[in-house]
Amino acid sequence: MPRVRAHLRPWQAVAVTAVASVLGGALATAAALASRGRAETARRLLLVSLPLGAAGMAALALLRTPWQTIAWLFLAFNLAWGTGLALLLRRWPPPPEAEPAPPGTVRQAAWLALAGALAAPYVGGGAAIVYLLATDSFISTLFPSIASRFSALPELLRTLFDFAVLGAVIGALLGRRLARLDGGRLAWALGGAVFTYFAARLCATLLLGIPAFQGWVLVERASAGSRLGSFLVSAGLVRLLTYVAATSGALLFADARSWAARVKASGLLAGVVLAGVASIVVYTGRLGYDFLLAGELLEKQARPLRARPFYELGLAQRPDESIGAYLQFRLALLDRQLGLSREARSALSKVVTKYTQRPPLVARAERFLAGIEHAPAEAPRHMIDGIATRTEFKSAYCMPNSLALVLQYWHIPISPKAIGREITAIDFGTTAADGLRYVQGKGLTEWIKPLAELADIKRFVDQQVPVLVYIPQHVLAVVGYDEALNSLVTYDVAESDIWVDHPVEELIPEWKREFAILGVILPPERFAALPEAERRDFERWTRAYVHHDLHYPYHHSADAADQERALAHLEAAVDLAPEFFFDLAHILVRPRWARERERLARGHDLAAVARRGLEFTRHQFDNDEALRELAELGLDVGEYDAVHEFLARRAKEGTLEEHGELVALLGLLEYRQGNMAGAIAQLSKLRGRQRFPLMLGRAMEATGAWQPAMAEYGRVVEPESGPGERAREWLRKVRAGDGEEAAPEDGTPGSERRAAMQRIALLAERLHDEELLRAPARAYLKQFPWDGEMQVRYGESVAATLGREGSLPADEREELRRVLARTLGLLRSLDVHGRWRARVRRLETASAGR
């Protein structure tokens, strides 16, 4: 009978048992006893230790006590049993070797370590590729082995580094143990390291990685101490266990003399590694993650009664506060799902008052709690029965996952991975048109309804039809709704727990940003059962939306051919569904498509389209481009009052602040209606030219705020000049010096500057303070030196400043005299008709007197 030569000392048995639990210690000790000729003792040890160790670990894991207490009890249990195993090894020591093998030299060990560090990464890298592909095939619905095009590279680099270290360590150990190099033993040693390394990786993924990934958002939002603990677990304990196990595997495989011995060594190593990773789970309090995963899997299988004990057990062990908050929240939703409103209210109250470490979760719990308290006692929770799927965790796979859920519900067995291979580019996603074509190829049809309402979603759910909801860059499936919580129950792969109760007031604004697009996938017989008018509308809406979706690739292209393609798709969409205001507005406000305006105006009531669009976007709509186009369309067709009322309502609700152009438009409309205070309130929020400073100054002037009005006029005459503006001004001068015409300093037209300067002069005269004119006039006259009237006013302002005896430093007074002299010289050349002769003479007299 082949034996595994396991060299294990008594103290090592205690260490292995402490790290890998009674299970791992018993396996290692039994192998050592068998190699010493005590096979019967080894069998008896395993018969006693394995059941007892498994029962002890399970009993401790199920304790409803803080995980720190469980960890200390687990350590004490392992140390006690490890001491007994050490005594067994001392009782039967290994027999002395007849002829000890001569050791290798230090030089040989060093060269073999270098060779191992160089060669092992090649073998390990190749094995890593096979491992990633295999795990992606078998556990990709639980853990993203290859989530995107870039995620595999870090894993591969990590493996190359690990095998460089392992190759050096194993090479050095074998170099000292072998006086004469044996190529076969070296190859088997490398094979043992590869097997044990990836066995440890797989065990760590199953017991640590998958539960942690399923609750990844909890790890991200945990406390700093918890994040440090997570780092130590992943980068410290597991890495150390992997290195030790891989090194032991290499030595065991190198010493094995037959295939049977190597098979036994493989089983021994796999068992010890699995026990070691399970021990790390207990020692580090990761049981809460495992209970969370178990509960979520049962909940996804529509078995809430069985999921509840796992959530309660995880919560009782007091894991990280962030995980505790989430477990308490899941318990509340389970209670609500089971119709236990009182228990759900109590659980939500605990999230609000006790588990407050996650503010977004607390806010959602408060919203749900208010819904339960104000809802009728009989407010039901509507769910579609028998709907479930396994999620494929890959980047941009929301469409394949959602389609798989719905297709499986209609009894078409298909996986998200199979759908993704045909229609989805990892990291880039899927277009709606591709999804429609794929569904049609499976004998079903997806029907699209833009500008849908919440009532449409609820109506289909009541008919046991899952609904696809399109939001920007994403799609999710609605499988139920809760009237008490005012939530939609969704299958949303963008969320950590996937099956999510989305509050209506959170989801609807996102949905409306994508024009409230609803999709339903129906078998032919279900579609035929719909009313005839609804069938016709669905067919028309779907074709129109496909054209809308197909215009996007050409949406912002400057190529003329692309623009014509985009226009063709948009016109087809408008002809099929003129009620879709967003396509009509998109055409009408584009100057390059102005030729289409007359034709569209003949075929459609543009004012009615604008009013319909304003009504739809009145609440919970935040698509900036669509809002701007709709407002522009409303103004073009003369719906000033409707646009004004729409913008004013959104401003009052606080949903206009992020749309600077619309805030400016509201300010101008307020000015148009004579509401100067309203115009000031809106335009003052903006910066730069969006403020319309000339208009804002007139509004301030009308309300008697003369000095603030002068400051706004000054923005027109004297634009702000930071380092960037000075650099651009220098570049303009350089280009002008190269023979190009100098560009204006900014985009402000000269007529606006002249008008602003005239208002400043008038207000300075009203305020009887000519000095207020000097700074803006100086900036203005750099651009318009031939404006004689303003030159006179500027000279008068300088003279007024010089008239303040003793209030100016000597150097500043001298500079002002030179400025006044230059101004007088320019005025003499400009005043050819004697228009300002009297005023110029007064300035000359003032200049001579000073």
Secondary structure, DSSP 8 states (H G I E B T S, - for coil): ---------HHHHHHHHHHHHHHHHHHHHHHHHHHTT-HHHHHHHHHHHHHHHHHHHHHHHT-SS-HHHHHHHHHHHHHHHHHHHHHHHHHS-----SS------HHHHHHHHHHHHHHHHHHHHHHHHHHHHHHHHHSTTTS-TT-STTTHHHHHHHHHHHHHHHHHHHHHHHHHH-SS--HHHHHHHHHHHHHHHHHHHHHHIIIIIHHHHHTHHHHHTS-HHHHHHHHHIIIIIHHHHHHHHHHHHHHHHHH--SHHHHHHHHHHHHHHHHHHHHHHHHHTTTHHHHHHHHHHHHHHTT-HHHHHHHHHHHHHT---HHHHHHHHHHHHHHHHHTT-HHHHHHHHHHHHHT--S-HHHHHHHHHHHHHHHHS-TT--EEE-TT--------TT-HHHHHHHHHHHHTT----HHHHHHHH-BTTTB--HHHHHHHHHHTT-EEEEETT--HHHHHHHHHTT--EEEEETTEEEEEEEEETTTTEEEEE-TTSSSSEEEEEHHHHHHHHHHTT-EEEEEE-HHHHHTS-HHHHHHHHHHHHHHHHHHHTGGGTT---HHHHHHHHHHHHHHHHH-TT-HHHHHHHHT-GGGGGGHHHHHHHS-HHHHHHHHHHHTSSS---HHHHHHHHHHHHHTT-HHHHHHHHHHHHHHT-STT-HHHHHHHHHHHHHTT-HHHHHHHHTT--GGGG-HHHHHHHHHHTT-HHHHHHHHHHHHS----HHHHHHHHHHHHHHHTTS----SSS--HHHHHHHHHHHHHHHHHTT-GGGGHHHHHHHHHH-TT-HHHHHHHHHHHHHHHTSTT-S-HHHHHHHHHHHHHHHHHHHHH-TT-TTHHHHHHHHHHHHH-
